Amino acid sequence: MELFWNGLKVAGELVLAGDELVLGAAWRTIWISMLAVSCAALIGIPLGVLVASTSFPGRGALILIARALMAVPTVFVGIVCYGLFTRDGMLGGLELLYTPWAIVIGDVLLALPLIFSMTHGAVKALDKRVGETARTLGARGLFLWRTQLSEARTGVVLGLLTAFARCSTELGIAVMVGANIRGYTRTLATATSLETGRGEFERGLAMGIILLVIALGVTGILAAVSREDES
């Protein structure tokens, strides 16, 4: 217990002193996660609305696959990305392996099923009168989609925040395709594992504290959004 409290004290000092390794990993984690979620949202949100509002062959299978992919371990996504980006892989010529961009792409694959599924669920759960009323008022195509998204915005925002939380705390993808390179691909999750594993408990704990703060911040936003939806 004493080791933990001493580590907590030193961790606080590292954070307050602006330790370069700690804050560098924190900033890298945030921008990689934000970029990945933004890219996944550009695909997942329109696709979720489309699948929720139209019928076509294979629709049920697409929904089932997306829901199943929500539970895929991050290390499996990392292995798939490694196979794509390695020198002999389909995308090996892009030379993305062991770069932050490989982590971004892996996180996009991680976030996409989640955003799609939660958007689809939110739009599907809307009262049918929402769409009928919008059509009666002349809404068609993109205008109809915008109306549905506006009504389902709480579920969509929850999906985005949940995806961000998962991307910012994942370890498997960052290790497999990022290789935890100091000052380049090291994220909070990989740094926490590395520093703790080599006996730098205080620094590892500092990374863990920042991860905890991010998780608590996302949880707080989720709670606020949920309360707004209930009011």
N, C-alpha and C positions, 0 to 999 in steps of 0.2 A: 504493500500500500504506500509505503514511503517513497518507493521508486516512482510510483504514479504521480504523487503530489509534487515531487521534485521536478519530474518531467513536465508537469503542467505549468509550473512556475517558469522554467526555462523556455517553454514553448511560448508563453505570453510575452516574454522578453524578446524572443526572436521576431514575433509578429509586430510588436510595438516599435522595434528597432528597424523595421523594414528590411529584414533579411532578404538578400537578392534571390537566393535559391527558392525560398518559400513563396515570395510574392511573384516571382517569375513563373513558377509552376501554377500558381493560382490564376494569374492573368491568362496563361496559355489554356488552362482548363475552361475558363469562361468563354474566351473567343472561339475556341474550337466547338464547344457545345452550342453556343448561340448560332454560329454559322451552319452547323449540321441541322439543327432544328428548323432554321429558316428555310434551308433547301428542302428538307423533308416536308415542310408545311406547304411549299409551292406545289408539290405533287399530291400530298395526302389529303389536304382540305378539299380541293376541287374534285378529286376522285371520290372522296367520302360523300360529298353532296350528290354527285352524279349517281353513284350506286344506290344511295338512299332514295332518290327521287325517280329512278327509271328502272325498268325491267329488261333483262337481256339474257341470253343463254350463258350459263356459267357464273351467273351473279352469286348464287349461293356458295359455290366452290371458292370464289374469290374472297368472300367474307370469311369463310371457314379458314382458309389459308392465312389470311391476315391475322385472325385471332390466334391461330396456332403460333405464328411467328412472334407474337408479343411475348411468348414465354421462352424463346430460344436463348440459350446461354450466350453471354457476350463473347466467350472464348471461341464458340463455334463460328460466330460472325467474323471473329478475328482470323480464324483458320481459312475461311472462305476468301477473305480479302487478301490474305497472304498468298494463297494459291493464284489469285488474279494478278497480283502485283509483283510476284517474284520474277526473276529474270526469264524463266521459261514459261511464265503465265501468259494468259491472253492479253493482259494490259502491261506486261513487263517493259515494253518499249517506252512507256511514259515515265519510267524511273521514279515512281511515287513511293516505293517501299522505303520505310524508315524516314518518312517525312510527316509533318503535321497534316498534310493534305490526305494522306492515306488514312489517318485517324478520322478526319472529317468525313470521308466517304464511308468508312465503317460505321460511324455514328449515324449517318444518314440512313443506312440500312437498318440500324437499330431503332431509330425514331419513327421511320415511315409507317410500319404496321400499326404502331400505337396511335399516331396522329390520325391515320385513316380510320381505324376502328372506332375511336372515340368521336370523331366527326360524324361518321356514319350513324353511330348510335344516337348522338344528340339530335341530328336531323330527323332520323327515323322516329324518334320519340315525340316529335312535335305533333300537336293537334292537327288533324287533317284539314281543319277549317282555316289554318294559316295559309296553306297553299291555295285552297279554294278561293279564299278572300283575295289573295294577291292576284290570282288569275282573273277574278271578276273585275278587279281594278285595272286590268290590262297589263299586268306584269308578265313578261315572257323571257325565256333564256337567262341571260346574266342577271337581269333585274329580279327575276324570280329566285335565282340562287342567292342573290344578295339579301333578299327578304328572309329566306330560310336561315342563312348564316347569322343574320342579325338576331333572330329569335332563338337560335341555338348557340349563341356566342359563349355562354357559360361553359357548356360541355366542350366546345372547341378550345377555349382558353385552358381548361383543365387538362386537355390532351397535350397542349403545347408545353405547359409547365411540368407535367409528369414526364414528358419526353426529355425536357431539359435536365430534370433531376436524374434521370437514368443515364443520360450521356455524360453528365459531369462527374458521376461517381463510378462509371464502369472501369474495369481493369483489363479484361481480356483483350479487347481490341487494341488498346493503347500499347500493351506489351507486345502483342503479336506483330503489328505492322508499324509501330513507332519505335520499338526497341529501347525506350526509356533513355534517350540520349540527352545528357545534361545540357540545359540551355537551348534545346531545340525541339525535342518531342516529349520531354518529361512533363507529366501532368500531376495533379495532386494525388490521384489514386496510386500511380506507379511510384511517385516519390515517397509516399507514405510507406509502401511495401518495401522499397529499396532501403531507405534510411533505417527503418526498424530492423530489417533483416541483417544489416551490417553493424548493429549495435548503437546507432545514433538515435536513441529513443526519443530524446527531447525534440530533435528536428522532425522525426516521424510524427510525433504527437502534434507538433505545430501544424503540419500538413493536415492531419486528421481533424484538428479543431476548425480549420478553414472549411474543410469539406462538410463538417457538421453545421457550420454557420450557413453555408449555401443551402444545405438540406432543410434547415429550420426556416430559412427565408422563403424557400419555395413552398414549404408546408404552410407558412403563415399566409402567403398569397392564395394558396388553394383554399384555406379556411375562409379568407375574406371573400373570395369569389363565391364560395358555397353559401355563405350567409346572405350575400347580395341576391343570390338566386332564390333563396327561401323567402326573402322579404317582399 
